[in-house]
Structure formats: C-alpha cells, structure tokens
Amino acid sequence: MDVEFRILGPLEVWAGGSLVKLRGPRQERCLAALLLEPRRLVTLDLLIDAVWDGRPPSTARRQVQDLVSGLRRTLVDRTGRTQLITTGRTGYVLHVDPAELDALRFEQLVTAGRDDAAADPRGSAAALRSALTLFRGATLAGISSRALQPATARWEELRLTVWEDWLALEVELGNHGVALGELRGLVDQHPLRERPVQLLMRTLYATGRPAEALDVYRQFRARLADEVGLDPSPDLQELQRAILAGDTDVARPPAAANQATLSAALAPATPVPAHLPPDVRGFAGRVRELEVLDAAAFDRGEQPTAVVIAAVAGTAGIGKTALAVHWAHRVADHFPDGQLYVNLRGFDPSGVVMDPADAVRILLEELRVPVSLIPTTLEAQVGLYRSLLADKRMLVVLDNARDADQVRPLLPGAPGCVAVVTSRDQLTSLVAVEGAHRITLDLLTDVEARHLLARRLGRQAVEAEAEAVDDIIESCERLPLALAIVAAHAAGRPDFRIADLADQLRRTRGSLDAFTVGDPRLDLRAVYSWSYTSLSPAAARMFRLLGLHAGPDFSVPAAASLAGVPVDRARRALAELTRANLVVSQRFGRFTLHDLLWAYATELVHDVDSAAGRAAAQRRLLDHYLHTAYAAAMLLRPGRALANLADRSAGVVPEELTSRDKAQAWFAAERDVLVACVRRAAQQGYATHAWQLVWALGDILEWRGHWRELAAAARVALEATVALGDREGQAETHNEMARALWRLGEHDLAHAHVERAAALFGEIGDRARQSVMLRNMGTLYYQQGRNQEALACTERAIELMPADIRTAERAYMLNALGWLHAQLGNYELARTYCEQALAVQEMVDDATFMGVILDSLGYIHHHLGHHDEAIAWYERALGSHRGAQEVYRARTLVRLGDVQQAAGMPEAAASTWRQALDLFSRVDPASADSVRERLRTVDTSAERTADRTTDGGSRQRLQSVQST
C-alpha cells in the first residue's frame, strides 16, 4: 500500500488514501526527526533531544526504542512495508523516495527548476511554483522541539529563497501582474528582507510607477534604521539612484539563484565551515599580489606533500586583511571542506594579544567540536585540530598575527590545506623555517588608487573631476584605508563635489603620530578628522568615548552605558558612525573599530573630554560589564551570590538576559572584552570591579576549559586587591586562582591559594565561605589520593558551616563527606551522609550537584552488595548529569558496568563499558586504559568490539567529534 509523509506544514502520514493517526506528541517528534534527515542515520541521542527537548529521563533510550518500535508496527500494519525504518549501529534510518516525502519532492522540483532556468525560464518558473505549492504552512507546524528548530528554520529559509527566485523569473518573463501582489505580501511578511524590496521596486518601475518604487525604498530604509540601525545595501542604494536617474535598464531583475546557491540552501543541518568575513565591496588593484597568491596555493611544484603558507605583510591600513579576505572568497570553491578564520589581535589597541591556545579553541569551535570534547592541553588541542584537517581541502585565514610563534600552532598539517597569514610583522622566521611565501604590500599605485575611488564613487564622477581625484590620492598617500574612508564620506551625496572634498583634505591635513611608523606618508589624521568633524554632536561624542573601550568589539547596550544614553540613542549614533566608515558593524549586533581609528578616538577623547568626564564614562562601562556578568552568572548557578556587589552608576544599561542559554551566549560573545575589562579595571584603580568580574567569570571559564585565562585574570585582580587591602576580594580571587591551577594540574600551588583564601575568610569572619574553602581543600587532597587529610578538611568544613549557608553548598558538603567515608570503607556512614545530601539537594532549583550525589549513592550500594539498588542509582545519575559533564557521565558508566559485572550481567557490563570508553577516548584519554582492562575480563566478543572501538577506531572517533 502506498504511503506519503508530509512535513511542509503540519506533520501528516497518509496510507491508502487515509490519514494515519500517530500515538501522541512524543511519537510525532520522533518521526519528525527521522523525516528531517531522510535516508540518513539519525542517532539515538538526536532522537532523545528531539523528544524531550534536552531534559530526558533516565529511561530515555529505552523509551525511544519503544517509540520507534510502535511506529514500525503502525506503518507495517497500514502499508505492509517492513523496511521503512531500519536499525543502524547508533540509530535509525527512514527509507523514503521523493514520491513518499513532500520535502524530497520539493528538492527535486527546485533542482529541476534551477537546471532549466537559462534554457527554459517559463518551465523553470512553473517548476518552482509547483514546489512552493507543496507547503501547507510552516514546516512541522505544531511540533515544538528546540532540537528540531535549526532544521525547520533551514526549510523556512529555503522556502523564502525559492519564493523570491520564482518571483524574479516571473518579473523577467514580464508577468508583472502575477508578481506584484505576491511581492507586496512577501515584503509585508518579511519587512527587513532586502531581495523582495529590490524585486518590488523593479516591478513597480517596470510598470510605470517610479514614485511608488521610491516610496518602497524610503519605507524600507526607515524600517532598517529604526530596527537594526543599518542602511540598505550598496546594491539597493544604487537601484534607488538609477530609478531617480530614469535608467531603463534597472527594470530587469537579477538572475535567479544558480545551482550553487541551491546546493548551499539544501545543505545538511551541519554545514561546511564558512567563517570568512564579508568580502570588501569595491576592492581594487593588487593584481600582482593576487596572482602570487594563486601561484603559491595551486602550483605545488616538486613537493606536493608540503602545506602551503602565504604570509601577507605590511604596515597598518595597507589592506592586508582586505587582500586576504578578497582572495579567500575568490578561491573558496577550491576548498570544498570549508574556510576557517580567526583574528589573532596581534596589534590590538587593547594590548591583549590572543594566546595560541585560545586561537586553537576558536578554530576547533569553528569545526563544530563540542566544548566538552576539546582537550585541556595546547599540544592535544593542536593534535586534534590537525587530525580534523587531515585529508581535507580547507583554507585557514590567520589574520593580524603578532609573530611567527603565535602562528605556528595554528598551521594545518595536511597538504590539501592552505594557510594565509596577515601581519604587520615581516614573519621572517615563518618564511625561513616553514617555507612560507611572503607577499609584502606597499602603497597602491596611482592607477590602483584611482580604480579604487572609481569603484566607490562611480567611474563617471572620477573621470569628470580627474584633477581633484589626483589631489585626494596625494592627500591620502595612496593608503587603501584612507581612500576607503574618503570614498565612504562622499558616496551617496549627489550634491557633494569631489573638488570640495579635495580642498577640505588639503586644509585639515595633520599627522597621526602614534601610527606614522617612521613614514610621513602614512598620515591619517587629516582623513580621520574630516570624517569626525562631519558627525552630529551625539555621534562625535560616541566615537570619542569608544576610545575608552577595552575592545576588541562591543554591543549597542555597552555603547549606551559608556555614553550614559538610552539604547535607542546609542543605536542611532552607531548607525551614523557605521555610515561614515568609522565603525564596522559585525554580525549579531556587535561593532568594532579599525585599530588606527581606535587610536584616533583615544587621542580625541583625551584632547576633547575632561578627566572627570572620562572617568565617569570608564566607570559606567565597567559597571555595565560587571552587572551584566553578575546577572549571567546567577542564571548559570542560581544559588551563587555576592553580598556586596559594586554599586551601579546612573546611565548604565545592563543587558537583559532571561535564560541560561542567553547567559552562556552572552559570555561567549563578551569573553575577550570581559578579560580585558579585568585588566583595565585593575589599571585604573577599580580593584573591586576587577575581582568581582573574575568571580562572575569563574564558572564559565572553568566549564569551557579557559583555565589559563581564568588564572591570568585572577592574578591581575589579586594584585589589585592586595594593593587596595581588600581582604574579601583577595580571598575570592585566591579561590578562583586555586580552581584554575587545579584544572591545570598545579596542585601544590592550588593548595597554597585555597589555604590563603580560607585564612582570609576566617580573618573577616565569613564562616560560610571559610567552610567552602576547607571543602575545596579537601577536594584537592582527594585528587592527590590523600583521603584521610581530605576527610579531616571536609569534617572541619562541616563543623564551620553556618546554619544559613546556601542549601546547594550544604548538599555538596554532605555528599563530599559521604564519598570520602566510602573511600575509607565506612559504607553505612557514607550512605547516611549522601542520603542527607540528596534530601537537601531536592529542595533547591540548582541541580548542578544532583548527578554527583546520585553517583555516590550508586557507589555505596554497590559496595554494600545491593546490586539492583546500585544500578537504579547509577541510571538516575546518568539522567541527571548535565550536558557538559561528560567526564562525570563516563565515570558513572564505568561504575555501572562494575555493578553489572558483579551481578552476573557480563554482556550488559561490556556494553556499558564500551560507552564509557567512547567518552573517555574523547574527553579524558588517560582514564581509558582502566576501561580497556575491564573489557578484557569479559568474553572475547566484547574484547573484539572494544578493539574495534579503540585501536582501530581513531579516525572514526575524529569523524564523530566533527559531526557532533
């Protein structure tokens, strides 16, 4: 019997002409996950996430198996098809063809439409229209699951793209009546989407309604400015100018998207890395340098096994990044496995150069390696990074490097990859040792500079005022950055004469002393000052104050706090600065300045603003980051609190964070800024801000493996608190230093810091924090195998623990005491303490420690000989460990396998240990040997499976890491 699945709208299953009733929301979500990846393996983990939205019960795996079994029975009963759903090693595959799934039919029709677009535009339009009719509403409407949202969002984006392409074809064919109503509806539904606006303007103009077309543009520009603080794209601005000029060629729309565009839209939910910044519009010149890059990358010569490294060197503002990014976009198709990018901040105005370890982590994150699977040491991180790039053709752009030593750990090891490095340094060592091809950029030639201005200002305007253009090129000394700023100032102003610009540049010419680099030709202050003086007072003040920001980038609320103005006023000021090319708008609502512009802003704020005004702005900025970081930290661990948070100045606008996910995303976006703020606060006498920022950062930096950053920030804050004589700040910072050093394996130093923290809390009479420090000291002793000393510290912590200590800390302390007694063989006493810990833990919302307590109870019951109870406790623990706690999960799995083996269940034990081995192999390889030894104790089939999983599976694990 025929079967049809529909996901382009509400989920429906039809068999034999009638609707198949599914058994509840969980089975619907399970089937939806399978249908979103037809004919591909969908893992049990993904199905669990889809069904329970990230909060699965301990029996989730069994329940998913039951759901799939029930789904199989239903489909077999209705269709007689026994192989619709097959079982793989780690999940399930749904076997359907385009006749049986509307999503596959949609892809088939769209592909046919793309292939026929040039030869048969009418047939192409018909195919796209037929594809669109398959949508009955939003993809999987009515099914709510965060795990499925990325895939459903991809389908909605694809639907919009195909809708736009179909309308572009209809306009091209002259079917303006068909297109007009659809385009108006599309613009109303998606008011910030630019392509429908462009098509509507062209259609109105083609039908003799230029005034309406210009009105559409004005409305879109106003919406864009109000809602996101941006201007329309240069292409749309050019269309508006063409309509004003009565250009008849603009009635023809751009061609529909090609096959490459379709392939990108239909890509799997886990895309090929494509992290290049946007290409520079109006890029001109550098023909010889582009040819050198082409030759270096693609002419392997006599040594095809060598990794190609291109080092682009030159002074500030010379266009190194622009060249590298432009070339990278031009050759991206030659690197089908992806393009990676990282700004190494080698010459950042904040003075904070990116550590190679942090850069490697960024590259691993771009490769979609989960944070929990990134090794702790730089050597292991580099090994994983290079292994993931082995046998791949990838382009790696390492921008703004300080020197060769910063770059070396980031270089690929595989010959199919190419690395492009930009730096003000000549990178002589990289050329000599690694054989890098060096391309040193000089100033543009007169012809290249004129070409750049023609690209930005229009060829006719440049040819009409050739003498003034020559004067501008001379004033800008053929420096690309200076020319780009001048062009941005003049573009889009029909009343502005190039001769006026040249005259003003001559009159205001000066010198930017800090960045002349011994060369008087690199004199940017004239260009910068002219751009600055044309700003409104509010935007000019904002630009100056940005010179006080620690960098490397910032959000709108941060700028609002810095200036002490409401967010909407800050957004308008930043939009004006973006239009003037003084500020760069990045993705996700963040902004940055070129380092020379940051230097110029710093000069201005010290020249124009009073010392009191600068101090107030700096305090507002630190207040903004401290109070937002504190709120984010409280979302991540609700029970954690500071008694004396620094007061907030008037005019500060902390960011509104309403969930754990938003808090984590904010920390990820602001991590570099926050670490820089610790240093800035310490330097400027705000020691309280420095240590409280470190306190707020402690959890997230530890959980995400940024232990060196935590140690460095704590060291800076500690020096500031010692100078101030702030004993509470010293104590808290000693504790943060201790946990960073413990994670880095520096146990003796960690001991010294936590002991000092305990002593300081004792001196100031804070028994609650003193008791926590003693518990931390006990943890350090336990990690070193000194159980008696650990027990003594923990018992002392319990004695000191005041009645009003927060509930989650009490639970953790009781569990620590129970665990240590268990290590010493006192199992009944251990059970008493851990059951008390569980009772306390169940009274609070903070579930950070729940899985740890449940694991302890499983261990105790096992050693009491209660095998069934131990298994039950361990299964509960596995369901309670949080997503990032993979090491905890692995340890619990090992102990669960121990119980299963002791209970006479060798097959179950082997299966459980293999799961643990898989986790340990990725996150803690040093612990994997003990699991392998356990597997050797079970039957030979288990041993063979273990060998396949470990000795022969290193490449498979790397693929697993990459796909996770």
N, C-alpha and C positions, 0 to 999 in steps of 0.2 A: 504494500500500500504506500502511496506517495506521502511524503512528509515535507512540510515547509516551516522554517523558522524565520521569525521577523524580529529584528532589533531596532530598525529605523523608525522608532516610535515606541509605544508600549510593547513589552515583550509578549509575543504570541507564538504558539506552536499549533500548527494545523496538520491533521492527518485524515486522509479520506474525505476531505471537504468539510470537516467539522473541527471545532476548537478543542484542543486538549487541555484539560484542567490540571494545573500543577498543584503540588501539595504545600502551599504556604510560602511566605516570603523567603525563607532560607533556601528552599529548593530553587526558587526563582533566581536568587542572587548567584547560586552555584551554577545554574545553567547559563546565566548571563555571562559569567566569567569565561566559561568554555566557548560561548559563541563569539566573544570578542577576540578570541585567538583561534579561529577555526583551522583545523588541520595541523595545529601545533600543540606541543606538550604544554599543559597548564599544570603547574606544580601544586602539590597539596598545600604548601604554605600560602600560595596566592589564593587558592580557594578558601582557605581558613580566613585570610584577611578580608576577602570579599564578603563572606557570610557573616562574620562577626564584627566587622568594622574595626579591627585592631584590638578587640577585647575578647579573645576566645576563651572558652572554658578549658579545663584540663583535659576533657574528653573530646576536644575539637576534631582531632584526626579521625577518631572512630566515627564521630557524627557525620563528617564529610563523606567518609566511605559509605555510610548508610544512605546519605542523600543521593550519592551517585548511583548506588545500587537500586534505590527506589525509582530514580529517573530512568535507568536502564529498563526496569520492569515495565514501567508505563509506556515507554517508546516501543519496546518489543511487542507488548500487548496490542498497541494501536497500529503498528506498521509491519510487524514481523521481521524487522531489521535487527539482527543480533550483533552487528559490528558497528553500530552508530557511535558508540563510546567504547574505546579500548583503553586498557590499563598499561601505563608505562612504568619505568623503574621508580620515578618520583612523582607521578601524577597521572593525568588522563588526557586523551586526545578525542575530540569530536570530529567525526569524518562526514563532511558535507561537501556538496558541489554548488556552483552558482545557482542552479535551478532550485536548490533547497534552502538557500540563505539569502535574504534580501541584500545584506551587506556585500556579499561576494558578487551578486548581480550588479549592484551599484558600481563596484570597482571595474567590472567587465565592461559596462556601458561607457563609463568615463574614459577608460583606456582606449576603447574604440573611437570615441569622440575626439580624443587627442590625436590619435594616429591619422584621422581623416580631416583634421582642421584645415590644412593647407590645400589639399586636393578637392575636398568636398565640404565647404563650410556649412552648407544647408544640412547635409547629413550629420555633420558634427554637432550642429545646434540641436537637431532632433534627438540625437543620442544623449546629449547632456540633459535635455528636457525630460526624456524618459527616465534617466537616472534619478533626477530630482523628484519625480512623482512617486518614487519608492518610499520617500519619507512621509510618515503619517503623523509626525510630531517630533519632539526632541528624542534623541537616541536613548533607548531604555527608560522612557518616561515612567515615573512612578517607582523606580527602583533606586533606593538610597543606599549608597556604599562608597565610602571615601576611596577604597582600593580600586574601584572601577572608574572613578572620576577622570583620571588622566586619559583613559581610552575613550570615554564618551565625549570628553571635551575635544579630543582629536577628530572624532567623527563630525562634531558640530562645526569645527573649523573647516574641515574638508567640504561639508555641505555648503557653507558660505562661499568658499573659493569656487566651487563648481557653479554655484548660482551666479556669481559675478562673471565667470568665464562664459556662461551661456548668454548672459545679457550683453557682454561685449561682442559676441558673434552676431546676435540679433541686430545690434546697432550697426555693425559692419555690413550686414546684409541689407540695411535700410529699413528694417522693421521697427521704426521708431515708436509707433503706436503700441506695439507689444511690449517694448522695453520700458516705456515711460512710467506706466503705472507700477510695474514691478520695482523699478529703481526708486521711486518715491517711497514705496513701502519698505524697501531694504534700508534706505537712509533713515527712515523713522525708527526702525527696529534696532539699528546699529549706528547711532549718531556720531560715533568717533572713528568709524571705519572709513578710510580715505578713498578706496577704489570706487565704491558706489557713488560717492560725491563726484569723483572725476568723470565717471560714465554719465551721470545725470547732467553735469554741466555740458558735456559734449553733445548729449542728445538734445538738450534744450537749445543749444546754439545751432545745431544742425537743422532744427525745426523752426528757425527764425525767431527765437526768444532769448537773445543775448542778455537782456536785463534780468530775466529770471535766472539765467545761469550765473550771473554775477551775484545775485542775491543769495543763491545757494552757497556760493563761496563765502560771502560775508557771514552768513549764519554759521557755517562750519568753522570758520576761523574764530568766531566769538566763543562757540562751544569748546573748542580745543584750548583756548586761552583760559577760560573760566575753570575748566575741569582738570586739566593737567598742566597748565602753564606753559604750553608749547605753541609754536607756529605751524601752519601747514608745511608740507614738504616742499623743497625747491621745485619739484616737478609740478605740483599743483599751483604754486605761485606763478610758474612760467605759463601754465594754461590760462590763469586769470589775465596775465599781461597780454597773451595772444588774443584772447577774446576782446579785451579793451582795444587792441590794435586792429581788430577786424580781420585777423588771419583766417582764411578759409580752410587751411589745411588741418586745423585743430578739430574739425568735426569728425575726423576719423579716429576711432579709439585705438588704444594699444592692442596688439595681438593677444589672443587668449594664451593662457599659460601653456608652456610646452610640456613635453613628456617628462623632462627632468623635474619640473615643478610638481607634476602629478606624482611622480615616484616619491618625492620628498613628503608630499601630503599623505601618501598611503604607507609611509614607513612604519615599522613596528613601534609599539609604545616606548621602547627603549631605543632612542635614536643614536645614530653615529655622532660622536662628539663633534661639535662645530662651534668652537668658542672664540673665533676670531672677532675682534671689534669690527664695527661697520667700516667699509671702505670709504676713503676720503673722496667726497664729490668734488669734481674739478681738478683731480690730480693731473699734473702736467710735468713734462720733461722726464729726466732720469732714464732716458732710453738706453744709454750705455750701461748704467748700473743694473737695469732690468735684464739686459742681455747677459751680463756677467752672472747674475743670479740664476738665470735659465741654464747657462752652461755648467755652472757648478752643480746644480741639482740633478741634471738629466744626462750629463756626459760623464759616465762613470770611469772612462778610461781603462787603465790596466789593472785597477784594483777595485772590482765591483763589490768586495766584501766590506769596504770602509763606509762608515757613517759620514754623510755629507754635512758639514757645518759651515754656515755662511755667517761671517761677523761683520755687521754694518756699523761703522764707527763714524763719529763726527761730533761737532760741538752742539750745544743746546740750541734748539729751534731750527736745526738744519734740515729736518724732515726724515730722520731715521725711522721713526715709527710709521710715518705715512708711507714710506717706501716699502718697508717690510710687510705692512698690512695689505697694501695695494697688490704687491706681488703675490702674497699668500692667497688673496681672493682670486687672482687671475689664474693660478695654477691649482686651485682647490680640487678640481676634478681629477688631478693626477694622484690624489691621496684619498682613495675611496674609504679608508678606515677612519678618517677623521682629521680634524685640526685642533690642536691644543694651544692655549695662550696663557701666559702669566706675566704680570707686570712686577718685576723684581725690585722696583723702587730704589735702584742703586744710587740715584741722586735726588731722592725725595726731599722736599723742603723741610720736612719734619726731622730729618737727620736719622730716621729709623730705616735701616736697610733690611730688606726681607732676608731672614735666615734661610739657607738652603733647605733645612728640614721642613720649614713651613711651605716653601715653594713646592717641594715634592708632594706634600699632603694635598695642596691645591690641584696638582696635576692628577693625583690619584682620585680625587673627588670628581674632576672633570671626566675621568674614565669610569665614573659611577661605582667606585669601590666603596661599600658602606663604611662609615667611620669606625664601626666596631671591628672591622676586619683589617684595618690599617696597622701594620706592625709598630712597635714602640721605638725602635732604634732607627737612626738615619740609614745605616747600612742595609737593614732589612727593607726599609721603605724603598730605597733605590733599587734593590734587587727585585722587589715586586713590580715596581714601575717599569723597569727594563724588560722583565718577563712578559708583562702585558703587551708591550710593544713588539715583542719578538714575532717575526714572520708577518708583520703588518706594514702597510704603507701609510704612514702618518706624518703630518707636518707639525712641528713644535716651534712656536714662536716665543722666544725668551726676551722680553722687552725691558729696556732700561737696566741693563746689568751693571753692577759696580765694578767687577773684575772677573778674571778667568776662574778664580777659586769659587766664586759664587755660582758659576755656571756649570762647572764640571759634573756635580752630582745629578744635574738635570738633563744631561745629554742622553739620547737614546743609545742603545747598544746594537740595534738591528740595522743592517744595510738598507733596508727598504724605507727607512725614515730619513727625514731631512730636518735639521735644526737651524733656525735663523735667530741670531743673537744681535741685539742692538745695544750700543753703549757709547757713552762719551769717552770711555777708556779705549785705547787702541787694541786691547786684548792681544798683545804681542805674545804672551805665554800660550794662549789658546792656538794661535797660528803656528808657533814653533813646536808645541808638544802634540796637539791633536790634529794638526794639519788643516786648520780652518782657512777658508777662503776669505780674506779681508777685503771689504769694499769701503773705502773712506769717502764720505760725502763732503763735497766742497759747496760753496755758494752756487746758486743757479747761474747759468749763463744769461745774458740779456735776452736771448731768444726764448729760453725756457721761462724766464720771469714774465715776459710779455704773453707767452702762451698761457701761463697760469692765470694772469689777470683777464685774458680773453675768455677763458673757461668760466671765470667767476662773474665778470661784468658784462660779457657779451662781446663778440668779435667786432660788431659794427661800432659800438661805443669806443672801444680801444683804438680802432683804426681812425675814427673821427678826431680823436684828441691824442694823437701819437706823441706830440712833444710833452704834454702833461704826463702821459704814461711813462715816458723816459725819466721825467723828474721824480715820479713816485718810485720807480725801480731804483734810482740812485739814492733816494732818501731811505728806502728800506734795505739798501745794500744787498739786494737780491737774496735776502734771507726768507725762506718759504713761510715761516710762521708770521713774520711781519707783513708780508704781502697778503697772506690769507686774512689777517685781521683788517687790513685796509680795505680789501675787497668786500668783506662782510659788512663794513660800515657803509659802503656806497651802494651795494646791491639792493635792488628793490625800491630805489628812490629816484623816480624819473625826473624830479626837479633838481637833482644833485649833479653838478658838473665835475668831471674828473679834474679839471683845471683848479677848481676851488679846493679840492682835496689836496692836490699837489702844493698849492700855495700855503695851506694851513700846516702841512707837514714841514715845509721849509721854516715857517715862523716858530714852530714849537719844538724844534729839534733839540735834543739834550743827550744825556748818556745814562745808561743803566749800569752803574759802576760795578755792582756785585757780580754781574754776568758778562763783562766785556771779554773775559778770558784772555786778556792781553792784546786783544784785536779791536781797534777802534771802529772797525766796520760793523761789528755786531752791537749796534747802538739802538736799543728797542724803546727807550723811554719816550721818544717823540711819538712813535706809533701808539704806545700804550696810553700816554697822557691824552692824546687826541681822542681815543676811544672813551677814556674815562670822563673827560670833560663834557662829552655829549650826553651823558647819562642824566636821568632825573635825579633829584637830590636823594630820594629813598634808595634807588639802585646804586648810586655812587657810595652812599654810606654802607650799604650791604657789602659792596665789593671791598671797601677798605677793611671792614671788620672781619671779612673772611681771611685776611692776613693773620688773624689771631688763632684761626682753627689749626688743630694739630695735624689734620689730613689723615689718610690720603683722599677721602671723599666724605660727603655729608648728605643728610636728608633735609627736606624742607622744614620739619619741626626743629631740627638742630639749628638751622639758619635763623628761624624765627626766635628761638631762645637767645642766640648770640646777639641779635639786634634788639631784642626786647619788644618785638612787634607781634601782632596776631599772625597766624599761619597764612591766611589769605593774602595779607600784605607781603609777607616773605615770598610767597609763590609768585606774585606779580613782579617783585624785584628780580627774582632769579630768572623769570621768563625774559625780562628785558636784558639781563646780563648774558643770557644764552643767545639772544638775537644779535647782540654785539660781539659775539665770539669771545667774550671774556670768561665765560663759564661753560663747561661742557656738560650737557645733560646725558646721563647714563640710563641704563635700564633700571626698572623697579624704583623710579622716583629719586634717584641719587644723582649728585652733581660732583664735579671736580674742577680744578683749575690746572692749566699747564704750569709746570714748576716755575717758569720765568714770570708768569702772571702772578703766581702766589708770592714770589719775591717782591714784585712791584706793589701788590696790595699791602704787603708788610711794611714797605717803605712809606706808603701813603698813610697808613693808619698811625704810624709814629710821627709823621710830619703834620698831619691834619688834626687828629683827635687828641684830646687831653689825656694825661696819665690817669686821671680819675675815670674818665670815660672808658679807656682801655681796660682798666682793672675791673670795672663793673661788667663789661662785656665778657671778659675772661671768666669771671665768677659765674655769670649766667650760663655760659657754655658748660663749665664743669658741673654746675647744678643740674643742667639738662641731662647729661650723660649719667651722673650718679643716680638721680631719682628714677630715671627710666630703667637703668641696670638693676636697681634695687627692686623695682616692681617686677621685672622679668625674673629675677632670682626667686622672689616669693612665689611666683607662679610655678616654677620648677620644683621648689620644695616649700610647700605652704607653711610648715611649722617653723622654718628658719627665720629669725628676725633679729634686728639690731635695736638696742634700747635707745640709742642716741644718734639717729640719722641726722646728718648735717642739714641745717635749715635751707629752704629753697628761696632764692631771690625773687622779687617781683618781676614779672615779664617772662618767666621761664615757662616753656610749653613742653612738658614731658610727653613722650609718645604714648598713645593709648594701646595697651596690649591686653587682650581679653582671654587668651588661652595659652596652654603650654606650647602648642605649635608656633604661635606667633612670637612667644618669648624666645624660642630656640632660633627662629628665623631672624629675629632682631639681633640676637647675639652673633649669629653667623655674619650678618651684614656689617655689624659695627665692631667686630673683634679688633681689627687693626687700629681703629680710632680709639677704642677704649684703652688699649695698651699704651698708645701714645699719650692719652689723657693722664694716665697714672704718672708718666714721666713729667708731663707739663705741670701737673698739679704739684708734684714734689719740687720742681724747679722754682715755682712761683710762690711757694710758701703755704700752699693748701694741703698740708700733711693729712688732715682728716679726710679730705676728698680722696687723696691717694690711697690710704689704707682701706677706706670703705669701698672704693672701686675694686680693689683687689679682692676684698671679701665677697662682693657681688659676682665677680668673675670666677671665683674659685671653683664652684661646682661645674660650670660649663667647660672651663678649660681642662679640668681633670677628666670629665666624662668623654671629651672629644680628643683626648690624648695630647693636648698642647701643654705638656708639663714643663718644658723649657721656658715657654712664655710665662707660665704662672710663676716659676722660680725667679725669672728676671724681674717681673713686675713686683713680686713680693720683696725682692732685695731693694729695689728703689724705694718702695713705700716704707720699708723697715728703717732705712737710713733717715728718711724724713721724720718718722715718728720718734726716733731716738733723739734727733736734733731738737724736736719740739718738747720732749719729755712726756709724751702721751703714752702712758703705760697700757691702757686698754688697746690702743692702736698697735703698739708693739706686740702685745700678747696675741691678738687676732692675726697679725701678719706673720709672727713666728709659726703659728699653726698652719697658715696657708703655705708657707715655705716648707714646713715639715711634710705636708702631704705631697707637694711636688717632688721633693727629694726622695721620699719613699717610693713613689712611682718610678723615679729614675734609678732606683737601686742603691741610693746613697743612704743606707740605713743608719749608720753612725751619726752622720750629720742630721738626719731627720730626728733621731733621738734627742740630740742636743737642742734642736729648735722646739720640739714639743715639751721638753722638760722646762725650758725657759718660759714657754707660754703658760704652763701650769703654775710656775712660781709667780709670774706676774699677776695672773688671775687671783692667786692666793693673797698677794700683797694688796690688791684693790678690793678684796672681799667678795669677789664674784664666785661663789661656790659652785654654781651651776656650770659655768664654763670651765672652772678648775677640774670638776669631776669629768667633764667631757675630755679634757686634755689627758687626764690619767687613763681614761678608757682608750684613747688613741695610742698612748704609750704602751698599754697592754697589747694592742693590735700589733704594734711594731715588734714587741718581744715575741709574740706568737709567730709572726712571719719568719723570725730567726730561729724558731724551734725552742725557745726558752719558755716553756709552758708554765713552770712554777712562778717565774717572775711575772709572766703575763697575768696569771691568776691573782697574784698579790696586788698588782696595779689595778686590776678590774675590781677586786673587792674593796680596795681603798676608794675607787671611784664611786662605788655603790654607797659606801659609808658617807662620803661627802655630798652625795646627790641630794639637793634640797627638795622639799615636798612640791615646790612649784616649778620644777624643771619640766620642759615641754614633754608631752606624752610620748612622742615618737622616739626621743632620746632615751627615755626610761625603758621603752621596749627594746631598743637596741642594746642598752647596757645589760639588761636581764638576759638577753639572748647570748651576749658575749660571755657572760658568766657561766651560763649553762653549757655553751660549746666548750669552754676551757675545762670544765669539770668532766665532760665527756671524753676529752683528750686524755685526761688523767685516770679514766676508768670509773668515775663516780656517776654511773648512768642514771640511777634513780634520782639523785640530787639534780643532775643535769636536766632530766625531764621536768622536774618541778619548776626550775627557773625558766625553761623555754616555754612551758605552758603558761606561766605568768606573763612572759613576754608576748605571747600570742594574744592573750586576753587584753593586754594593754594596747597592742597594735591594732586590734579590731575596732577600737574606739576612735581612731583618728582617720582623716582623709588621706594623709601622706602615706602611700603604700610602698615607699622606697625600700623598706626593710622586710616586707612581708615574705617574699620568696626566701630570704636568708633564714628567717625563723622557721619556716616550714621545712626547709632542708635540714636544719639542725634536729628537728623532731624526727625526721626520717632516719637520720644517722643514729640517734639514740635508740629508737625502737629496733633498728637492725641489730645493734649490739646487745639489746635485751632479748633477742631471739624472737621478736614479734614481726615476722616477715610480712604478713599481709598488711599490718598497720604501717610498717615502714614504706611499703610500695605505695600505699594510699597517700602518705605524707609527701613522698617524693613527687608523685604525679601532681599533687596540689602545688608544690613548689615550682614545677615546670610551667604550670599555668600562670604563676604569679610573677616570675622573673620578667623584668621589663625588657623592652626591645634591645637596648644597648648592652644588656647584661649577659652576653654570650658566654663569657668565661664561667659565670655562675651556672648557666644552663649546662655547660659541658661538665662541670664538677658534679652537679646533681645527677646527670645521666650516668656518670661513672659509678656513683654510689648506688643508684637504682639498679644498674647491672650487677653490682656486687650482691645486692639482696636477691635478685632473681636467680643468680647462680647458686647462692646459699639455699634457696628454696627449691632447688631441683628443676629450674627452668632454663637450661643452658641455651636453647635457641633464642628465647626472649632476651637473655643476658647478652648474647653475641650481637643481636640486632641493636640493643640499646648502646652497647659499647661502640659499635660502628658509627652511630650518630654522634657520640661524644668524640670519637677520633676525627670525624669530619670537621667538627667545630674546632677542636684543639689544633688540627693541622693548619687552620686558617688564622686563629687568633692567639694561640699560645703553643707553638710547636714544641717547646721544651717539655711540656706536660704530656706529649703524645706517646712517648715511649712506654710509660706505665700502662697505657690503654692497650698498646700492641701486645705487651706481655700478658695482659688479661685474656686477649683474644686467642693467644696461643694455648690457653688452658682448655678451650672448648674444642668441639670436633673439627676435623680437618676441613670440612666445607666452610666453616666460619673463618678458618685461617686463610683459605684461598680467597675468600671475599675480602678479608682485611688487606691481603697483599694487593689485590686489585685496587682497593680504595686508596692505599698509601703508596707503596713502592712504584706502582705503575700508573699512578693517577695524578702526578704533579701537574701535568698540563691540564687535565680535566678540572682540577681544583682552581687553577687560574682562570679557566673559562667560566667556572661557577662564580668566582669572585666578580668577574667582569659583568656577568649577566644579572647579578643580584640587585 
